[in-house]
Amino acid sequence: MDPTKIGIYLKAAEGKLARVTSPYWLPPAPEWALVTNDPNVTLTEARDIIASRGLMKDPANVCWTALPLLEEGGSTGEDR
């Protein structure tokens, strides 16, 4: 796995963060943006990074989300 893909991703449209630490699921661009390659940052640190990079106007309500479950064949079903 490409280590540059590991980290915290933001889906700004929904205010959701995902912690990616394996190739199980890689967030599709452009709806998900890489916030940091450090998968161990806290929610508060992630919000600070989002604010400093201008990824959202108000990241105060950003929260964690679970990774989607993969269907047989490796799809998340999000493409339907």
Secondary structure, DSSP 8 states (H G I E B T S, - for coil): --GGG-EEEEETTTTEEEEE-STT----TTTSEEEES-TT--HHHHHHHHHHHTSSS-GGG-EE-------TTS--STT-
